[in-house]
Amino acid sequence: MTLSYLDIAIKLGLGLFSLIFVINVSGKGNLAPNSASDQVQNYVLGGIIGGVIYNPSISILQYTIILLIWTILVLTLKWLKTNNHLLKRIVDGQFTILIKNGRVDVEACRSVGLTASDVALKLRAQGIYQLKQVKRAVLEQNGQLIVVQAGEENPKYPVVADGTIQTDVLETIDRTEEWLVGKLAELGYNEVSDIFIAEYDKGQLNVVTY
């Protein structure tokens, strides 16, 4: 079969359009993966476009339907993750505390597949050569290591996100759910489900409701 450059151009254009559409609708702004699902979506899209554009046996109509199905799946997954916190945790995972008060959590490192050399390399990349310098090191879902050195302030993490208490975040700042609920009640917020996001910063809670 001979290649039709017009068909290839149309398929490329449709792939580009669907990519721009999904980026804008999802609110990401770019293709940089923030989670495992983002990475998989990028791979799948690359496979669809790369595997189809030079295949003359797949018509433009079939290709359009494939892209439409992929777009629907991506947007459906985004909606489900937004509205189902358990599913979001299962799909995207959660951050992992690797070092706390200069002590490495070996089991946590193993659970995310990091060796001692990997941890040391990540620390050296941030100019840290001694564990005692580290107040806390957290591995984010996208693989980035966030390090708080001794004497520094904790980074701002949401203690409530999308109406759900972030128990792991509370653990990192040595607080409990009871403490958080009490603090929110003092500020007049009796229902956690009404809170879009709440951050703990310098002893104060900054709350944004729906």
Contacts in CASP RR format, 6 or more apart in sequence:
PFRMAT RR
TARGET T0000
AUTHOR 0000-0000-0000
METHOD contacts of the structure
MODEL  1
MTLSYLDIAIKLGLGLFSLIFVINVSGKGNLAPNSASDQVQNYVLGGIIG
GVIYNPSISILQYTIILLIWTILVLTLKWLKTNNHLLKRIVDGQFTILIK
NGRVDVEACRSVGLTASDVALKLRAQGIYQLKQVKRAVLEQNGQLIVVQA
GEENPKYPVVADGTIQTDVLETIDRTEEWLVGKLAELGYNEVSDIFIAEY
DKGQLNVVTY
1 56 0 8 1.000
1 57 0 8 1.000
2 56 0 8 1.000
3 54 0 8 1.000
3 56 0 8 1.000
4 56 0 8 1.000
7 56 0 8 1.000
7 60 0 8 1.000
8 53 0 8 1.000
8 54 0 8 1.000
10 60 0 8 1.000
11 49 0 8 1.000
11 52 0 8 1.000
11 53 0 8 1.000
11 60 0 8 1.000
11 63 0 8 1.000
12 49 0 8 1.000
12 53 0 8 1.000
14 60 0 8 1.000
14 63 0 8 1.000
14 64 0 8 1.000
14 67 0 8 1.000
15 49 0 8 1.000
15 67 0 8 1.000
18 45 0 8 1.000
18 67 0 8 1.000
18 68 0 8 1.000
18 70 0 8 1.000
18 71 0 8 1.000
19 31 0 8 1.000
19 45 0 8 1.000
21 71 0 8 1.000
22 71 0 8 1.000
22 74 0 8 1.000
22 75 0 8 1.000
23 29 0 8 1.000
23 30 0 8 1.000
23 31 0 8 1.000
25 75 0 8 1.000
26 74 0 8 1.000
26 75 0 8 1.000
26 78 0 8 1.000
28 34 0 8 1.000
28 38 0 8 1.000
31 42 0 8 1.000
32 38 0 8 1.000
33 39 0 8 1.000
33 42 0 8 1.000
33 142 0 8 1.000
34 141 0 8 1.000
34 142 0 8 1.000
35 91 0 8 1.000
35 92 0 8 1.000
35 93 0 8 1.000
35 141 0 8 1.000
35 142 0 8 1.000
36 91 0 8 1.000
36 92 0 8 1.000
36 93 0 8 1.000
36 141 0 8 1.000
37 77 0 8 1.000
37 81 0 8 1.000
37 91 0 8 1.000
37 92 0 8 1.000
41 74 0 8 1.000
44 70 0 8 1.000
45 70 0 8 1.000
48 66 0 8 1.000
48 67 0 8 1.000
48 70 0 8 1.000
52 58 0 8 1.000
52 63 0 8 1.000
52 66 0 8 1.000
53 63 0 8 1.000
58 66 0 8 1.000
77 91 0 8 1.000
80 87 0 8 1.000
81 87 0 8 1.000
81 88 0 8 1.000
81 91 0 8 1.000
81 92 0 8 1.000
82 88 0 8 1.000
82 162 0 8 1.000
85 162 0 8 1.000
85 164 0 8 1.000
92 141 0 8 1.000
93 141 0 8 1.000
94 141 0 8 1.000
94 168 0 8 1.000
95 138 0 8 1.000
95 139 0 8 1.000
95 140 0 8 1.000
95 141 0 8 1.000
95 146 0 8 1.000
95 168 0 8 1.000
96 108 0 8 1.000
96 111 0 8 1.000
96 112 0 8 1.000
96 138 0 8 1.000
96 139 0 8 1.000
97 105 0 8 1.000
97 108 0 8 1.000
97 136 0 8 1.000
97 137 0 8 1.000
97 138 0 8 1.000
97 168 0 8 1.000
97 171 0 8 1.000
97 172 0 8 1.000
98 104 0 8 1.000
98 105 0 8 1.000
98 108 0 8 1.000
98 109 0 8 1.000
98 112 0 8 1.000
98 114 0 8 1.000
98 119 0 8 1.000
98 137 0 8 1.000
98 138 0 8 1.000
98 139 0 8 1.000
98 145 0 8 1.000
99 105 0 8 1.000
99 119 0 8 1.000
99 131 0 8 1.000
99 134 0 8 1.000
99 136 0 8 1.000
99 137 0 8 1.000
99 147 0 8 1.000
100 135 0 8 1.000
100 136 0 8 1.000
100 172 0 8 1.000
101 135 0 8 1.000
101 136 0 8 1.000
102 131 0 8 1.000
102 132 0 8 1.000
102 133 0 8 1.000
102 134 0 8 1.000
102 135 0 8 1.000
103 131 0 8 1.000
104 116 0 8 1.000
104 119 0 8 1.000
104 131 0 8 1.000
109 115 0 8 1.000
109 116 0 8 1.000
109 118 0 8 1.000
109 119 0 8 1.000
112 139 0 8 1.000
114 122 0 8 1.000
114 139 0 8 1.000
119 137 0 8 1.000
122 145 0 8 1.000
123 129 0 8 1.000
123 131 0 8 1.000
123 134 0 8 1.000
123 137 0 8 1.000
123 145 0 8 1.000
123 147 0 8 1.000
126 145 0 8 1.000
126 147 0 8 1.000
128 134 0 8 1.000
128 147 0 8 1.000
128 149 0 8 1.000
132 150 0 8 1.000
133 149 0 8 1.000
133 150 0 8 1.000
134 147 0 8 1.000
134 148 0 8 1.000
134 149 0 8 1.000
134 150 0 8 1.000
135 148 0 8 1.000
135 149 0 8 1.000
135 150 0 8 1.000
135 151 0 8 1.000
135 152 0 8 1.000
135 154 0 8 1.000
136 147 0 8 1.000
136 148 0 8 1.000
136 154 0 8 1.000
136 172 0 8 1.000
137 145 0 8 1.000
137 146 0 8 1.000
137 147 0 8 1.000
137 148 0 8 1.000
138 145 0 8 1.000
138 146 0 8 1.000
138 147 0 8 1.000
138 172 0 8 1.000
139 145 0 8 1.000
139 146 0 8 1.000
140 146 0 8 1.000
146 155 0 8 1.000
148 154 0 8 1.000
148 155 0 8 1.000
153 202 0 8 1.000
154 172 0 8 1.000
154 173 0 8 1.000
156 199 0 8 1.000
156 200 0 8 1.000
156 201 0 8 1.000
157 166 0 8 1.000
157 169 0 8 1.000
157 172 0 8 1.000
157 173 0 8 1.000
157 199 0 8 1.000
157 200 0 8 1.000
158 166 0 8 1.000
158 169 0 8 1.000
158 197 0 8 1.000
158 198 0 8 1.000
158 199 0 8 1.000
159 165 0 8 1.000
159 166 0 8 1.000
159 169 0 8 1.000
159 170 0 8 1.000
159 173 0 8 1.000
159 175 0 8 1.000
159 180 0 8 1.000
159 198 0 8 1.000
159 199 0 8 1.000
159 200 0 8 1.000
159 205 0 8 1.000
160 166 0 8 1.000
160 180 0 8 1.000
160 184 0 8 1.000
160 192 0 8 1.000
160 195 0 8 1.000
160 197 0 8 1.000
160 198 0 8 1.000
160 207 0 8 1.000
161 197 0 8 1.000
162 196 0 8 1.000
162 197 0 8 1.000
163 192 0 8 1.000
163 193 0 8 1.000
163 194 0 8 1.000
163 195 0 8 1.000
163 196 0 8 1.000
164 192 0 8 1.000
165 177 0 8 1.000
165 180 0 8 1.000
165 181 0 8 1.000
165 192 0 8 1.000
167 177 0 8 1.000
170 176 0 8 1.000
170 177 0 8 1.000
170 179 0 8 1.000
170 180 0 8 1.000
173 200 0 8 1.000
175 200 0 8 1.000
181 192 0 8 1.000
183 205 0 8 1.000
184 190 0 8 1.000
184 192 0 8 1.000
184 195 0 8 1.000
184 198 0 8 1.000
184 205 0 8 1.000
184 207 0 8 1.000
187 205 0 8 1.000
187 207 0 8 1.000
189 195 0 8 1.000
189 198 0 8 1.000
189 207 0 8 1.000
189 209 0 8 1.000
194 209 0 8 1.000
194 210 0 8 1.000
195 207 0 8 1.000
195 208 0 8 1.000
195 209 0 8 1.000
195 210 0 8 1.000
196 208 0 8 1.000
196 209 0 8 1.000
196 210 0 8 1.000
197 207 0 8 1.000
197 208 0 8 1.000
198 205 0 8 1.000
198 206 0 8 1.000
198 207 0 8 1.000
198 208 0 8 1.000
199 205 0 8 1.000
199 206 0 8 1.000
200 206 0 8 1.000
END
